[in-house]
Amino acid sequence: MPVARSDKGKRRVRITRRWQNGCGLPGEVQDCIADKLERIARGLILKGRSDRETQRLAATELQRLSVEAGVKLPKKQLAALCRLNCACVRRFDEMKAARDYSADHKRYSDSHEYRVQRTLTRASMEVLMGDVHRIDLSVADAVQSRDPRIHLAANEAEKTGRKTLRVAIIGWMDGSSHYFWATPVILGPGQGITQLDVARSLHGVVTCPWGGIPREIVIDNGGEYGALAEAVALRRRSRGASLHL
């Protein structure tokens, strides 16, 4: 019977095998350098550095730490010894979630939040999902829009010399049929989506022949949904409606 490894599950390579075998430093010193380099690499990713840039900067830091620890090698040879590969940087990919959480909530939601949809909901309007997206339309494109509100706003913007038109789309989707409702809202300078805009848009869904009153509503925690969240919370016990943020 083969003997099981005593170091099973433990990391046997501190940074890279080439550096570990060629630096000539004792294991305790190598462990110390590896800990410092890990903190540096995590910090670079948290600041938004790309994998390639993190790899390059971390290799430079490894050279510096090696010299400070007593490695005496020619500069060119030391640079080759401290060269890092992609695997060294990808060990810290979990820091990308922390970076996106603090810097770009949409990217965090799109890339890191856990979502599973195995099938459609059984009944129509059992689940209604809502979201708001903002886009910039060129006035030339907006003038050709079939929506009379966007067309009129584009004509007004053209008279004032504006080149773009800010439009928000309030979208709703039925979890059963995937039928989609979209309400465009023209935004002026410094304006945003209001709770009244959301209420009007949802009223269009509720009164639509292909819509109705949803049993559950799935939305994000944006301020424009504040009144909707309060209204659903008051009615969820009596009507069975629920809200997911």
C-alpha positions in Angstrom: 0.0 0.0 0.0 1.4 3.4 -0.9 2.0 5.7 2.1 -0.2 8.8 2.1 1.6 12.2 1.9 2.0 13.9 5.2 1.6 17.3 3.5 -1.6 16.6 1.7 -3.7 19.7 1.2 -0.8 22.0 2.0 0.8 24.4 -0.4 4.2 23.0 -1.3 5.3 25.9 -3.6 5.6 29.3 -1.8 5.8 31.5 -4.8 7.4 29.7 -7.8 9.5 26.6 -7.8 12.3 28.4 -9.7 12.5 31.2 -7.1 12.1 28.7 -4.2 14.9 26.4 -5.4 17.3 29.2 -6.7 17.2 32.0 -4.1 19.2 30.2 -1.5 17.2 31.6 1.4 16.1 29.4 4.4 12.5 28.3 4.5 11.5 30.7 7.3 12.7 33.7 5.3 10.9 32.4 2.2 7.7 32.1 4.1 8.1 35.7 5.3 8.7 37.0 1.8 5.8 35.0 0.4 3.4 36.5 3.0 4.6 40.1 2.2 4.3 39.4 -1.6 0.7 38.1 -1.1 -0.3 41.2 0.7 1.2 43.4 -2.0 -0.5 41.4 -4.8 -3.9 41.5 -3.0 -3.5 45.3 -2.6 -2.7 45.8 -6.3 -5.8 43.9 -7.4 -7.9 45.8 -4.9 -6.7 49.1 -6.4 -7.9 48.0 -9.9 -4.6 46.7 -11.4 -5.0 44.2 -14.2 -3.6 40.6 -13.9 -0.7 41.4 -16.2 0.1 44.6 -14.4 -0.1 42.9 -11.0 2.1 40.1 -12.2 4.8 42.7 -13.4 4.7 44.8 -10.3 4.7 41.9 -7.9 7.8 40.4 -9.7 9.6 43.8 -9.1 8.6 43.7 -5.5 9.9 40.1 -5.2 13.2 41.2 -6.5 13.4 44.0 -3.9 12.4 41.6 -1.0 14.9 39.0 -2.2 17.8 41.6 -2.2 16.7 42.9 1.2 16.8 39.3 2.5 20.4 38.8 1.4 20.2 37.3 -2.1 23.3 38.3 -4.0 22.8 37.6 -7.7 23.4 39.7 -10.8 20.4 41.9 -11.6 19.6 40.1 -14.9 19.7 36.6 -13.2 17.7 37.8 -10.3 15.0 39.2 -12.6 14.7 35.9 -14.4 14.5 34.1 -11.0 11.7 36.4 -9.7 9.6 36.2 -12.9 6.0 35.3 -11.9 3.5 33.4 -13.9 -0.3 33.9 -14.2 -1.1 31.2 -11.6 0.7 33.2 -8.9 -1.7 36.2 -9.5 -4.8 34.2 -10.1 -4.5 32.7 -6.6 -5.9 36.0 -5.4 -8.9 36.4 -7.8 -11.3 36.7 -4.8 -9.9 40.2 -4.3 -11.6 41.2 -7.6 -15.0 40.8 -5.9 -13.9 43.2 -3.2 -12.5 45.6 -5.8 -15.8 45.6 -7.8 -17.9 45.9 -4.7 -16.3 49.2 -3.7 -15.7 50.6 -7.2 -18.4 49.3 -9.6 -21.6 47.9 -8.1 -23.0 46.9 -11.5 -19.9 44.9 -12.4 -20.0 43.3 -8.9 -23.7 42.3 -9.4 -23.1 41.0 -12.9 -19.9 39.1 -12.3 -19.9 38.0 -8.6 -23.4 37.6 -7.3 -24.7 34.0 -7.3 -27.7 33.4 -9.6 -29.5 30.3 -10.5 -32.5 29.9 -12.8 -33.3 26.2 -13.5 -36.7 26.8 -15.2 -39.4 29.3 -15.9 -41.9 30.0 -13.1 -45.1 27.9 -13.4 -47.7 30.7 -13.5 -47.8 33.9 -15.3 -46.8 36.9 -13.1 -45.7 34.7 -10.3 -42.5 36.6 -10.4 -41.9 40.0 -11.9 -38.4 41.3 -12.2 -37.6 45.0 -12.5 -34.5 47.1 -13.3 -33.5 50.5 -14.6 -30.9 51.2 -17.2 -29.7 54.5 -18.4 -28.4 55.2 -22.0 -27.1 58.2 -24.0 -28.8 58.5 -27.4 -27.4 60.8 -30.1 -30.0 63.4 -31.1 -29.7 62.1 -34.7 -30.8 58.6 -33.6 -33.4 59.9 -31.2 -35.1 62.0 -33.9 -35.8 58.7 -35.8 -37.3 57.0 -32.7 -40.9 55.7 -33.0 -41.6 56.7 -29.5 -43.3 60.1 -29.7 -41.9 61.3 -26.3 -38.3 60.6 -27.4 -38.9 62.0 -30.8 -40.3 65.3 -29.3 -37.5 65.5 -26.8 -34.9 65.0 -29.6 -36.4 67.9 -31.6 -36.2 70.2 -28.5 -32.6 69.1 -27.9 -31.7 69.8 -31.5 -33.1 73.3 -31.3 -30.8 74.0 -28.2 -27.7 72.5 -29.9 -27.4 69.4 -27.7 -25.7 66.4 -29.2 -27.0 63.7 -26.9 -30.2 62.8 -25.1 -30.2 61.0 -21.7 -32.9 58.3 -21.5 -33.7 55.9 -18.7 -35.5 52.6 -19.4 -37.6 51.1 -16.7 -37.8 47.4 -17.5 -40.0 44.6 -16.2 -40.0 41.0 -17.1 -42.4 38.2 -16.3 -40.5 35.2 -14.9 -42.9 32.7 -16.7 -43.3 34.0 -20.2 -40.3 36.3 -20.2 -42.6 39.0 -21.7 -40.9 42.3 -21.4 -42.2 45.8 -20.7 -40.0 48.9 -21.2 -40.9 52.5 -20.2 -38.6 55.2 -21.5 -38.1 58.3 -19.3 -36.4 61.3 -20.8 -33.9 62.8 -18.2 -32.9 66.4 -18.1 -29.6 67.7 -16.8 -29.2 66.5 -13.2 -32.4 64.5 -13.2 -32.9 60.9 -12.3 -35.6 58.3 -12.1 -38.2 59.1 -9.4 -40.6 56.8 -7.5 -43.4 58.3 -9.5 -41.8 57.2 -12.7 -41.5 53.6 -11.3 -45.2 53.7 -10.2 -46.4 54.8 -13.6 -44.3 52.2 -15.3 -45.6 49.4 -13.0 -49.2 50.6 -13.5 -48.7 49.9 -17.2 -47.6 46.4 -16.4 -50.5 45.7 -14.0 -53.1 47.0 -16.5 -51.6 45.3 -19.6 -53.6 42.4 -21.0 -50.4 40.3 -20.9 -49.5 41.5 -17.4 -51.4 41.6 -14.1 -50.7 41.9 -10.4 -47.4 40.0 -9.6 -47.2 37.7 -6.6 -43.5 38.4 -6.1 -41.4 41.4 -7.3 -37.6 41.1 -7.7 -35.8 44.5 -7.8 -32.5 46.0 -6.6 -32.1 48.4 -3.6 -32.2 51.6 -5.7 -33.9 54.6 -4.1 -36.4 54.9 -7.0 -38.0 51.7 -5.6 -38.5 53.0 -2.1 -42.2 53.6 -2.3 -42.8 50.3 -4.1 -40.9 48.4 -1.4 -43.0 50.0 1.3 -46.2 49.3 -0.5 -45.5 45.7 -1.1 -44.3 45.2 2.5 -47.6 46.5 3.8 -49.6 44.2 1.5 -47.6 41.0 1.6 -49.4 39.6 4.6 -52.9 40.2 3.3 -52.3 39.6 -0.5 -49.4 37.1 -0.3 -47.1 39.4 -2.3 -43.4 39.5 -1.5 -40.5 41.6 -2.5 -36.9 40.5 -3.1 -34.0 43.0 -3.1 
